[in-house]
């Protein structure tokens, strides 16, 4: 993957439960075109922000993959691939 210039990135604040590290937020940077595409996707969906949608998707992906200690079935891999494709990664 090629590096993306900073002007093409949008910062998202994702709230995480990280009490042991003394903070509850981190900043993730995503390409601005992806951010804009997500804004369009969530219109009328009930999500109040891109941040809320991204947190939902990440939690959903993690619930599918679990801790990563077991192999994923081909159906699980296909479901993840489809979700990432819908988000514009493929």
N, CA, C and O atoms as a GROMACS GRO file, in nm:
protein
  360
    1UNK      N    1   0.085  -0.118   0.000
    1UNK     CA    2   0.000   0.000   0.000
    1UNK      C    3   0.089   0.123   0.000
    1UNK      O    4   0.185   0.131   0.076
    2UNK      N    5   0.057   0.219  -0.086
    2UNK     CA    6   0.134   0.342  -0.095
    2UNK      C    7   0.096   0.438   0.016
    2UNK      O    8  -0.020   0.442   0.058
    3UNK      N    9   0.192   0.516   0.066
    3UNK     CA   10   0.159   0.615   0.169
    3UNK      C   11   0.065   0.720   0.113
    3UNK      O   12   0.074   0.758  -0.004
    4UNK      N   13  -0.025   0.768   0.197
    4UNK     CA   14  -0.122   0.870   0.158
    4UNK      C   15  -0.077   1.003   0.217
    4UNK      O   16  -0.049   1.011   0.337
    5UNK      N   17  -0.069   1.109   0.134
    5UNK     CA   18  -0.031   1.240   0.188
    5UNK      C   19  -0.127   1.285   0.297
    5UNK      O   20  -0.246   1.254   0.293
    6UNK      N   21  -0.074   1.359   0.396
    6UNK     CA   22  -0.156   1.403   0.509
    6UNK      C   23  -0.279   1.482   0.468
    6UNK      O   24  -0.382   1.472   0.534
    7UNK      N   25  -0.271   1.559   0.360
    7UNK     CA   26  -0.388   1.640   0.322
    7UNK      C   27  -0.504   1.554   0.273
    7UNK      O   28  -0.616   1.603   0.264
    8UNK      N   29  -0.479   1.426   0.242
    8UNK     CA   30  -0.584   1.337   0.198
    8UNK      C   31  -0.643   1.255   0.313
    8UNK      O   32  -0.726   1.167   0.290
    9UNK      N   33  -0.601   1.284   0.435
    9UNK     CA   34  -0.648   1.206   0.549
    9UNK      C   35  -0.745   1.286   0.633
    9UNK      O   36  -0.735   1.408   0.643
   10UNK      N   37  -0.839   1.216   0.693
   10UNK     CA   38  -0.934   1.274   0.785
   10UNK      C   39  -0.917   1.203   0.918
   10UNK      O   40  -0.911   1.080   0.922
   11UNK      N   41  -0.911   1.278   1.026
   11UNK     CA   42  -0.897   1.217   1.157
   11UNK      C   43  -1.033   1.178   1.212
   11UNK      O   44  -1.130   1.253   1.200
   12UNK      N   45  -1.040   1.062   1.271
   12UNK     CA   46  -1.160   1.016   1.339
   12UNK      C   47  -1.123   0.989   1.483
   12UNK      O   48  -1.020   0.927   1.511
   13UNK      N   49  -1.205   1.034   1.574
   13UNK     CA   50  -1.182   1.003   1.715
   13UNK      C   51  -1.267   0.882   1.750
   13UNK      O   52  -1.390   0.886   1.738
   14UNK      N   53  -1.201   0.777   1.792
   14UNK     CA   54  -1.267   0.653   1.829
   14UNK      C   55  -1.254   0.637   1.980
   14UNK      O   56  -1.143   0.634   2.033
   15UNK      N   57  -1.367   0.627   2.049
   15UNK     CA   58  -1.365   0.613   2.194
   15UNK      C   59  -1.343   0.466   2.228
   15UNK      O   60  -1.420   0.380   2.186
   16UNK      N   61  -1.240   0.439   2.303
   16UNK     CA   62  -1.207   0.304   2.346
   16UNK      C   63  -1.197   0.299   2.497
   16UNK      O   64  -1.164   0.399   2.561
   17UNK      N   65  -1.224   0.185   2.554
   17UNK     CA   66  -1.207   0.165   2.697
   17UNK      C   67  -1.063   0.123   2.722
   17UNK      O   68  -1.030   0.004   2.713
   18UNK      N   69  -0.978   0.218   2.754
   18UNK     CA   70  -0.837   0.191   2.775
   18UNK      C   71  -0.793   0.255   2.906
   18UNK      O   72  -0.697   0.332   2.909
   19UNK      N   73  -0.862   0.222   3.014
   19UNK     CA   74  -0.834   0.284   3.142
   19UNK      C   75  -0.692   0.258   3.189
   19UNK      O   76  -0.631   0.344   3.253
   20UNK      N   77  -0.638   0.141   3.158
   20UNK     CA   78  -0.503   0.110   3.205
   20UNK      C   79  -0.398   0.200   3.141
   20UNK      O   80  -0.290   0.220   3.198
   21UNK      N   81  -0.428   0.256   3.025
   21UNK     CA   82  -0.334   0.344   2.958
   21UNK      C   83  -0.359   0.491   2.991
   21UNK      O   84  -0.286   0.578   2.944
   22UNK      N   85  -0.459   0.518   3.072
   22UNK     CA   86  -0.485   0.654   3.115
   22UNK      C   87  -0.559   0.740   3.014
   22UNK      O   88  -0.570   0.861   3.034
   23UNK      N   89  -0.608   0.682   2.908
   23UNK     CA   90  -0.682   0.758   2.808
   23UNK      C   91  -0.797   0.673   2.755
   23UNK      O   92  -0.792   0.550   2.759
   24UNK      N   93  -0.899   0.739   2.705
   24UNK     CA   94  -1.012   0.664   2.650
   24UNK      C   95  -1.035   0.696   2.503
   24UNK      O   96  -1.138   0.658   2.448
   25UNK      N   97  -0.941   0.765   2.437
   25UNK     CA   98  -0.956   0.800   2.296
   25UNK      C   99  -0.825   0.784   2.222
   25UNK      O  100  -0.716   0.804   2.276
   26UNK      N  101  -0.839   0.747   2.095
   26UNK     CA  102  -0.726   0.747   2.003
   26UNK      C  103  -0.774   0.810   1.873
   26UNK      O  104  -0.895   0.818   1.848
   27UNK      N  105  -0.682   0.854   1.792
   27UNK     CA  106  -0.716   0.912   1.663
   27UNK      C  107  -0.671   0.817   1.553
   27UNK      O  108  -0.555   0.775   1.549
   28UNK      N  109  -0.763   0.783   1.465
   28UNK     CA  110  -0.732   0.702   1.348
   28UNK      C  111  -0.744   0.790   1.226
   28UNK      O  112  -0.835   0.872   1.218
   29UNK      N  113  -0.652   0.776   1.132
   29UNK     CA  114  -0.658   0.854   1.010
   29UNK      C  115  -0.698   0.764   0.895
   29UNK      O  116  -0.642   0.656   0.875
   30UNK      N  117  -0.797   0.811   0.818
   30UNK     CA  118  -0.842   0.738   0.700
   30UNK      C  119  -0.840   0.834   0.582
   30UNK      O  120  -0.847   0.956   0.602
   31UNK      N  121  -0.830   0.782   0.461
   31UNK     CA  122  -0.832   0.870   0.344
   31UNK      C  123  -0.964   0.949   0.338
   31UNK      O  124  -1.071   0.895   0.363
   32UNK      N  125  -0.953   1.076   0.304
   32UNK     CA  126  -1.071   1.163   0.296
   32UNK      C  127  -1.177   1.107   0.201
   32UNK      O  128  -1.295   1.112   0.234
   33UNK      N  129  -1.140   1.052   0.083
   33UNK     CA  130  -1.245   0.997  -0.004
   33UNK      C  131  -1.325   0.885   0.063
   33UNK      O  132  -1.445   0.873   0.042
   34UNK      N  133  -1.257   0.803   0.144
   34UNK     CA  134  -1.328   0.698   0.217
   34UNK      C  135  -1.423   0.759   0.320
   34UNK      O  136  -1.536   0.713   0.335
   35UNK      N  137  -1.376   0.861   0.390
   35UNK     CA  138  -1.460   0.931   0.489
   35UNK      C  139  -1.586   0.986   0.421
   35UNK      O  140  -1.697   0.969   0.471
   36UNK      N  141  -1.567   1.050   0.307
   36UNK     CA  142  -1.681   1.108   0.235
   36UNK      C  143  -1.777   0.999   0.186
   36UNK      O  144  -1.899   1.018   0.188
   37UNK      N  145  -1.722   0.886   0.142
   37UNK     CA  146  -1.806   0.775   0.097
   37UNK      C  147  -1.888   0.719   0.212
   37UNK      O  148  -2.006   0.688   0.196
   38UNK      N  149  -1.826   0.706   0.330
   38UNK     CA  150  -1.898   0.657   0.447
   38UNK      C  151  -2.009   0.754   0.485
   38UNK      O  152  -2.118   0.711   0.520
   39UNK      N  153  -1.983   0.885   0.477
   39UNK     CA  154  -2.087   0.984   0.507
   39UNK      C  155  -2.210   0.961   0.420
   39UNK      O  156  -2.323   0.970   0.467
   40UNK      N  157  -2.187   0.932   0.292
   40UNK     CA  158  -2.298   0.908   0.200
   40UNK      C  159  -2.370   0.778   0.236
   40UNK      O  160  -2.493   0.772   0.235
   41UNK      N  161  -2.293   0.674   0.267
   41UNK     CA  162  -2.350   0.542   0.300
   41UNK      C  163  -2.441   0.550   0.422
   41UNK      O  164  -2.544   0.484   0.426
   42UNK      N  165  -2.403   0.630   0.523
   42UNK     CA  166  -2.480   0.630   0.648
   42UNK      C  167  -2.599   0.725   0.647
   42UNK      O  168  -2.678   0.726   0.741
   43UNK      N  169  -2.614   0.805   0.541
   43UNK     CA  170  -2.730   0.896   0.534
   43UNK      C  171  -2.859   0.816   0.547
   43UNK      O  172  -2.882   0.721   0.472
   44UNK      N  173  -2.942   0.854   0.642
   44UNK     CA  174  -3.070   0.788   0.662
   44UNK      C  175  -3.061   0.650   0.724
   44UNK      O  176  -3.160   0.577   0.728
   45UNK      N  177  -2.943   0.612   0.773
   45UNK     CA  178  -2.924   0.477   0.826
   45UNK      C  179  -2.948   0.469   0.976
   45UNK      O  180  -2.960   0.360   1.031
   46UNK      N  181  -2.955   0.583   1.043
   46UNK     CA  182  -2.969   0.583   1.188
   46UNK      C  183  -2.839   0.609   1.261
   46UNK      O  184  -2.839   0.636   1.381
   47UNK      N  185  -2.726   0.601   1.189
   47UNK     CA  186  -2.598   0.637   1.250
   47UNK      C  187  -2.588   0.789   1.252
   47UNK      O  188  -2.616   0.855   1.152
   48UNK      N  189  -2.547   0.844   1.365
   48UNK     CA  190  -2.542   0.989   1.378
   48UNK      C  191  -2.411   1.050   1.328
   48UNK      O  192  -2.401   1.171   1.310
   49UNK      N  193  -2.310   0.965   1.305
   49UNK     CA  194  -2.181   1.017   1.259
   49UNK      C  195  -2.100   0.906   1.194
   49UNK      O  196  -2.129   0.787   1.212
   50UNK      N  197  -1.999   0.946   1.119
   50UNK     CA  198  -1.907   0.850   1.060
   50UNK      C  199  -1.836   0.775   1.172
   50UNK      O  200  -1.815   0.654   1.163
   51UNK      N  201  -1.800   0.846   1.277
   51UNK     CA  202  -1.733   0.784   1.392
   51UNK      C  203  -1.818   0.670   1.449
   51UNK      O  204  -1.767   0.560   1.473
   52UNK      N  205  -1.945   0.696   1.472
   52UNK     CA  206  -2.035   0.594   1.528
   52UNK      C  207  -2.041   0.471   1.437
   52UNK      O  208  -2.040   0.358   1.484
   53UNK      N  209  -2.049   0.495   1.306
   53UNK     CA  210  -2.055   0.386   1.209
   53UNK      C  211  -1.926   0.303   1.210
   53UNK      O  212  -1.931   0.180   1.210
   54UNK      N  213  -1.812   0.371   1.210
   54UNK     CA  214  -1.683   0.302   1.207
   54UNK      C  215  -1.664   0.218   1.334
   54UNK      O  216  -1.616   0.105   1.326
   55UNK      N  217  -1.702   0.272   1.449
   55UNK     CA  218  -1.693   0.195   1.573
   55UNK      C  219  -1.781   0.071   1.564
   55UNK      O  220  -1.740  -0.037   1.605
   56UNK      N  221  -1.903   0.086   1.511
   56UNK     CA  222  -1.994  -0.027   1.495
   56UNK      C  223  -1.932  -0.134   1.406
   56UNK      O  224  -1.934  -0.252   1.440
   57UNK      N  225  -1.878  -0.093   1.292
   57UNK     CA  226  -1.819  -0.188   1.196
   57UNK      C  227  -1.699  -0.259   1.259
   57UNK      O  228  -1.685  -0.381   1.244
   58UNK      N  229  -1.614  -0.185   1.327
   58UNK     CA  230  -1.497  -0.246   1.390
   58UNK      C  231  -1.537  -0.347   1.497
   58UNK      O  232  -1.480  -0.456   1.505
   59UNK      N  233  -1.635  -0.311   1.578
   59UNK     CA  234  -1.683  -0.405   1.680
   59UNK      C  235  -1.743  -0.530   1.616
   59UNK      O  236  -1.721  -0.642   1.663
   60UNK      N  237  -1.818  -0.510   1.508
   60UNK     CA  238  -1.879  -0.622   1.438
   60UNK      C  239  -1.772  -0.713   1.378
   60UNK      O  240  -1.781  -0.836   1.390
   61UNK      N  241  -1.672  -0.655   1.316
   61UNK     CA  242  -1.563  -0.735   1.261
   61UNK      C  243  -1.490  -0.813   1.368
   61UNK      O  244  -1.456  -0.929   1.349
   62UNK      N  245  -1.465  -0.748   1.481
   62UNK     CA  246  -1.396  -0.817   1.591
   62UNK      C  247  -1.481  -0.928   1.650
   62UNK      O  248  -1.427  -1.030   1.693
   63UNK      N  249  -1.611  -0.912   1.652
   63UNK     CA  250  -1.697  -1.017   1.706
   63UNK      C  251  -1.696  -1.138   1.613
   63UNK      O  252  -1.712  -1.251   1.659
   64UNK      N  253  -1.678  -1.116   1.484
   64UNK     CA  254  -1.671  -1.225   1.387
   64UNK      C  255  -1.538  -1.297   1.398
   64UNK      O  256  -1.532  -1.420   1.392
   65UNK      N  257  -1.431  -1.220   1.414
   65UNK     CA  258  -1.298  -1.280   1.416
   65UNK      C  259  -1.257  -1.327   1.554
   65UNK      O  260  -1.164  -1.406   1.567
   66UNK      N  261  -1.324  -1.279   1.657
   66UNK     CA  262  -1.289  -1.319   1.793
   66UNK      C  263  -1.150  -1.272   1.830
   66UNK      O  264  -1.110  -1.160   1.798
   67UNK      N  265  -1.076  -1.358   1.895
   67UNK     CA  266  -0.941  -1.322   1.939
   67UNK      C  267  -0.836  -1.353   1.835
   67UNK      O  268  -0.719  -1.320   1.852
   68UNK      N  269  -0.876  -1.417   1.726
   68UNK     CA  270  -0.780  -1.452   1.623
   68UNK      C  271  -0.708  -1.582   1.651
   68UNK      O  272  -0.616  -1.619   1.577
   69UNK      N  273  -0.746  -1.653   1.756
   69UNK     CA  274  -0.677  -1.776   1.793
   69UNK      C  275  -0.726  -1.897   1.714
   69UNK      O  276  -0.658  -2.000   1.711
   70UNK      N  277  -0.842  -1.886   1.650
   70UNK     CA  278  -0.890  -1.998   1.571
   70UNK      C  279  -0.894  -1.956   1.424
   70UNK      O  280  -0.904  -1.837   1.393
   71UNK      N  281  -0.887  -2.053   1.337
   71UNK     CA  282  -0.892  -2.025   1.194
   71UNK      C  283  -1.034  -1.985   1.156
   71UNK      O  284  -1.132  -2.038   1.209
   72UNK      N  285  -1.044  -1.892   1.063
   72UNK     CA  286  -1.174  -1.849   1.014
   72UNK      C  287  -1.222  -1.945   0.906
   72UNK      O  288  -1.142  -1.997   0.828
   73UNK      N  289  -1.352  -1.967   0.902
   73UNK     CA  290  -1.408  -2.050   0.795
   73UNK      C  291  -1.408  -1.968   0.666
   73UNK      O  292  -1.392  -1.846   0.670
   74UNK      N  293  -1.425  -2.034   0.555
   74UNK     CA  294  -1.428  -1.963   0.427
   74UNK      C  295  -1.548  -1.868   0.422
   74UNK      O  296  -1.542  -1.762   0.358
   75UNK      N  297  -1.658  -1.904   0.488
   75UNK     CA  298  -1.775  -1.817   0.492
   75UNK      C  299  -1.744  -1.690   0.572
   75UNK      O  300  -1.785  -1.581   0.532
   76UNK      N  301  -1.672  -1.704   0.684
   76UNK     CA  302  -1.634  -1.587   0.764
   76UNK      C  303  -1.540  -1.496   0.685
   76UNK      O  304  -1.554  -1.373   0.689
   77UNK      N  305  -1.445  -1.554   0.616
   77UNK     CA  306  -1.352  -1.475   0.535
   77UNK      C  307  -1.428  -1.402   0.426
   77UNK      O  308  -1.401  -1.284   0.400
   78UNK      N  309  -1.523  -1.470   0.361
   78UNK     CA  310  -1.604  -1.405   0.257
   78UNK      C  311  -1.686  -1.290   0.314
   78UNK      O  312  -1.699  -1.186   0.250
   79UNK      N  313  -1.743  -1.308   0.435
   79UNK     CA  314  -1.822  -1.203   0.498
   79UNK      C  315  -1.736  -1.081   0.530
   79UNK      O  316  -1.778  -0.968   0.508
   80UNK      N  317  -1.616  -1.104   0.580
   80UNK     CA  318  -1.524  -0.994   0.610
   80UNK      C  319  -1.482  -0.924   0.482
   80UNK      O  320  -1.481  -0.801   0.474
   81UNK      N  321  -1.449  -1.003   0.381
   81UNK     CA  322  -1.408  -0.945   0.253
   81UNK      C  323  -1.520  -0.859   0.194
   81UNK      O  324  -1.493  -0.751   0.140
   82UNK      N  325  -1.645  -0.906   0.204
   82UNK     CA  326  -1.758  -0.831   0.152
   82UNK      C  327  -1.777  -0.699   0.228
   82UNK      O  328  -1.804  -0.596   0.168
   83UNK      N  329  -1.763  -0.704   0.361
   83UNK     CA  330  -1.775  -0.582   0.442
   83UNK      C  331  -1.668  -0.481   0.406
   83UNK      O  332  -1.695  -0.362   0.392
   84UNK      N  333  -1.544  -0.529   0.390
   84UNK     CA  334  -1.435  -0.438   0.355
   84UNK      C  335  -1.454  -0.381   0.214
   84UNK      O  336  -1.421  -0.265   0.188
   85UNK      N  337  -1.507  -0.462   0.125
   85UNK     CA  338  -1.536  -0.415  -0.011
   85UNK      C  339  -1.642  -0.306  -0.008
   85UNK      O  340  -1.630  -0.205  -0.077
   86UNK      N  341  -1.747  -0.327   0.073
   86UNK     CA  342  -1.853  -0.226   0.087
   86UNK      C  343  -1.801  -0.096   0.147
   86UNK      O  344  -1.858   0.010   0.123
   87UNK      N  345  -1.693  -0.103   0.223
   87UNK     CA  346  -1.632   0.016   0.282
   87UNK      C  347  -1.530   0.081   0.187
   87UNK      O  348  -1.474   0.186   0.218
   88UNK      N  349  -1.507   0.018   0.072
   88UNK     CA  350  -1.418   0.078  -0.026
   88UNK      C  351  -1.274   0.035  -0.017
   88UNK      O  352  -1.188   0.097  -0.079
   89UNK      N  353  -1.244  -0.069   0.057
   89UNK     CA  354  -1.106  -0.115   0.070
   89UNK      C  355  -1.062  -0.202  -0.047
   89UNK      O  356  -0.942  -0.212  -0.074
   90UNK      N  357  -1.155  -0.265  -0.117
   90UNK     CA  358  -1.120  -0.350  -0.232
   90UNK      C  359  -1.181  -0.290  -0.357
   90UNK      O  360  -1.164  -0.345  -0.466
   0.00000   0.00000   0.00000
